[in-house]
């Protein structure tokens, strides 16, 4: 059951296009809350708001925020979408968006003309934090490349929740964002992963697309019960549409959980079982003992047999993050605390650039 409370907005802490951070008075205490403007409209000091307090009630710790469920406007009329595709369907929060596929979209004709992705490199990750090193190293290696970010609906649904995406866009590392399925808030909305990829190719005209879930991935400790399993499904979709899938393996030697040491069990399942079509898999060049373990794990679960493994020296990706001033973490660990995790994502970005350079006739050295 949803935990519900009401409170008065004391002040606006920070406001972005689709997200407003506010201070609310709840039961005589001042606490922070997030208002998703696309869902509940604009909010102002003095408004009475209805709050979802479930995460607080369960002690989940969503960064210390309540979530606004509704705003009692003071004579303000919320903006209406011109679209007719409903997201969050059949929940109290269903709302319309203008999807790229629908008839009212100015991009509908482009979508209908689709013939194939024409081998566009598509980097497929399992965690949101993998986005940063992949994007940063691509732009470091080739400033002119246009990168699209496609966020799926397997974790958090509002793109606005990601301050990382805001930072990457503001620094010119990502050109455009697309949200697919029930996810929302991208520059473009798509009904599913297939039309999201088509949008990246024909509407955004991206050179490279990076696909990950949003914040808040789900895991249960069971073999198939994790949100990152979509990596295998997305690889299939990319191949079906004629793209070049590049899989980021989840690699860590800092994670204390056995199932995530070396190559994560999540990667082994997604690539070894769920992905039915081959992909390039980016493995970072690390110390001999660690690399041996990575390759052994991939070999023991059929990943090396099914996919093409590339070992890539990827330190330049960490340099790119530092040069751009991007501080990103995974499971609370900084880059220097979990280098291999970020190196594997960076290696995927390097592979994407190599594919594009090779296609354009440039000489690519073996790594």
N, C-alpha and C positions, 0 to 999 in steps of 0.2 A: 504494500500500500504506500502511496506517495505521502511523505511528510509535508504538511502545508502550514504556513504561517503568513501573517501580513505585517507590513512595516511601512514606515514613511521614509521617503528619500530625503536624506539630510544634505547630501551634496553629490555632485558629479566628480569622480576622481579622475577618470580618463575616458575620452570618447573617440571612437574610430567609426568608420563608415557603417559597419555592421555589428559593432559591439560597444557597449557602454559599461564601464566599471563604476559602481555607485557605492555610497555609504548609506546604509539604512538603519533605522532605529527599530529593533525587533525585541519586544518584551523588555523594554527599558535598557537594552544593550545596543551598542553601535557595532554593526558587523558589515562586512563587504558582500556585495552581490554582483552578478553579471546579468546584463540585459541584452538579449540578442535582438537588435533593432528590426531585423528582417521578420522576426516572429511576432514580437509584441509591440512594435512601434517605438517611437521616441519616448524618452523618459526625462523628467525634469525634477529639480528640487521641489519638495512639497507634495509630490504625487504619492498616492497610496498604491503600494504594489503587493501583489500576491506572490509568495515565495515558495519554491520547492526546497525544502530543508532536508530531503532524504539523505544526502551524502553526509551531512552533519549528524543526523540522527543515528546513522549506522557507523559513524566514525571512519568514513572512507577517505576523508581529506582530499577534496577536489581543489587543492590549492588555497583553501580557506574561504571559499565563496558559496553563498546561496545562489540559486538560479531564479530569475524572475519568470513567473508564469503568466502574469497579466498586469497591465497598468491601467489605473483609472485616470484617463486623460483629463486634463483641464481645458476642454474645448478644442483640443488638437485632433485632427483627423489623420489617421495613419495612411501612408501611401499604399496604393493598390497596384498589384502587378498586372501587366497587360497579358500575361501568359495564362495557360489553362492546364498545365501539367501540375498535378498535386504532389507535393512532397510531405513526408510524415503522414502518409495516407491513413485515414480512418482513426487518427488519434485526435485528441482535443486541439492539437496544434497543427493540423493539416493546413497547408497554405499553398497558393499558386505561384509558380515560377514560369518564366518564359524560357523553355528549353530550346536548344539549337535545332531539334528535330521537328518541332511542331510547325503547323502551317503559317502561323503568325510571325514566325522567326524570319528575319532578313537573311539568315544563313541556311534556311531550309534547302534552297536550290543547290548550294555547295554540298550539303550532306547527301542529297539525292544523286549527285554526280560521282560519288565515290566509286573507285575501281580497285583501290588497294593502297596499303601504306607505303609501298615502294621501298621496302627494306629500311624504313625509318627506325633508327635505334630507339628502343623503349627499355629503359632501366626499371626493373621491378624489384621493389624492396618489401620488407615485412614490417618495418618500424618507421615511424615518422622522422626520427632523428637521422636516418640514413639519407634523407633528402639533401641536407646541407653540404656534406663533403662531396657528394656526387655533382651537385650544381656548381659548387665553388671551383672545383678542379676543371670542369668543362670550360667555364668562362676564363679561367687562368690560361688554359691551353689555346683557346680560340675565342676572343672577345666577340666576334661577329655571330657566333652561333645563337640561335633563338631557342630557349628552353621553355617547354610547357610543363606545368605540374598538374597531374590528375590525381585528385584525392577520392578514394573509394569510401564506401559507407560501412566498413567493417569495424570501425572504432568510433571516435567522436564524429558527430554529424555536422556541426557548424564549422566551416573553415575559419571563421572569425576567431575561434578559440586559439588558433596557432599564431603566436607572436613570431615564431621562426619564419613562417611564410611572409608575414609583413616585412620582416627584416630582409629576407632574400629578394623580395620584390623591390623594396626601396633602394637596395644596392644594385639593382639591375641584373641580378643573377637569375631571376625567373622573369620571363616576359609576361606570361598569362597563366591563370589558374582555371581548372575545370573541376566541378564536383559532379560525381555520378551517383546514380541510384537515389537513395534517400539522403545522402550528404547534400549540403547546400551552402551557398554563399560564394561560389567561385565567380570569376569573370564570365564564365559560361556554365550553364546547367545542362546536364545530359541525363537521359533516362537510364543508361546502363554503361558498362565498361566499353562495349563495342563502339557505341556512338560517341563516347568520351574520347576514345582514341581517334576516331574519324574527325572529330572536332579539332583535335590537336593538329592533325595533318592538314586538313583543308581550310579550316576557319582561322586558327591561330597561325598556321603555316610554320609550325615548329620544325627545327632540325632534329631535336632530341626531345623525347617526353620521359618524364620521371613519374612513376606510379607508386604511391604508398598509401596506406591507411592514415587516418588522422591520429591525434593524440589518444592515449588511453586504450592500448591494445589489450585484448582479452586472452587469458590462458587459464587452463583448469588443471594442468598436470596430467591430463589424459592424452593419448596419442593424437587424436584428431580434434580435440576440443580447444582450438585456439584460432584467433581471428586471422593470423598470418598465413593460414593454410590457403588463403586466396591467392598467394603468390603463384602456386601451380596453375590455378584456373586462369589467371591473367596471362601467364606465359602462353597457355593454349590460345587465348583470345588474340594475342599479338600475332602468333604464328598463323592463325586462321585468316587474319586480315592482311597478311603479307608483310608484317614488320619483322624486325630483328630483335628478339628478346634478349636482354642481358639481366641475369639474375644476381642479386646481391645476396651472398650467403651471410647468415647471421653468425659472426665469429667473435668469440671472446675468451680471454684467458683470465679475466678479472671477475667474471660472474661466479658466485659461490655455488650456484645450483648445478648439480651434476648434468642435468639435461641440456644446459646451455654452455657447457665447457667445450672449448675447441669449436667445432661446428655445432650449432644448436640442433636439437632434435626437431625443432620446427622446420628448419631448412631441409633436413634429411627427409622428412615426410613430404613436404611440399614439392621438392625437386625429385625425390626418389620415387614417389608414388602418384601424386596428384598431377604433376606436369606430364602430359602424354606426348608432347612434342619437344624437340631439343632446343636448348638455349645455350648461350655463352654464360659461363659462371666465372665471376671475377674473384680470384683468390689473391690476397696480398702476399708479396714476397716478404717473409718474416724469418726469424731465426730458424735454423735447420730443424731443430727438434719440434718446434711449433708447426712448421710447414709440413713436416712428416706426419704429424698427428692429423692435421686438416685433410691432407690427401688420403690418408688411411681411412678416416671416417667417411669421406665422400665415396671412396672405393667400396667400402664394406656395405653400403646401402644402395648401390646401383646408380649413384649419381654420375660417376665418371663414365660408366657404360652408356648412359642415356644422353648426357650433355657434353659439351666441349669445355673443358677446364682451361682457363688461362691464368697463369701466375704472373702478376703485374707488380712492378716496383712502384709503390703509390705514395711515397713520402711527400711528394709534391702536393698531394691533396690536403695534407695537414698544414703545409706551408700556405696554401690558398686560404684556408680557414683563418689562419693567424693574420694574414695580410688584410683580409676583409674585416677583421675584428669580430668574427662570429664565434660566440661562445655557445656551444651546444653540448648537451649531455644525453646519456642513455642510462636509464634506470638510476639516475642521480650521479652517474660517474662522468667526470670530465674527459676530454680527449686524451690527456696525458695519463689518465688512470685506466683507459681501455682502448689503447691505440689500435689494436687489431680490428676492433669493431668498426672504427671510422676509416681505417685503411681499406677494408673490404668494400665499403661504399665508394670510397674515392677511386678504387681500382675499376669499378664499374663505369664511372665517369670517363676515365682514361680510355677504356675499351670503346666507349661510344664515339669518342673523338677519333680513335684509330679506325673504326669502321667507316666513318665519314671521309677521313683523309684517304684511306685506301680506295674508296669508291671514286674519289676525285683524282686518282692517279698519283698521289703523293707516296713517297717511299716510307714505309713503316718499319722501324727496326724491331727485331725480336727482343722480347724482354725475358 
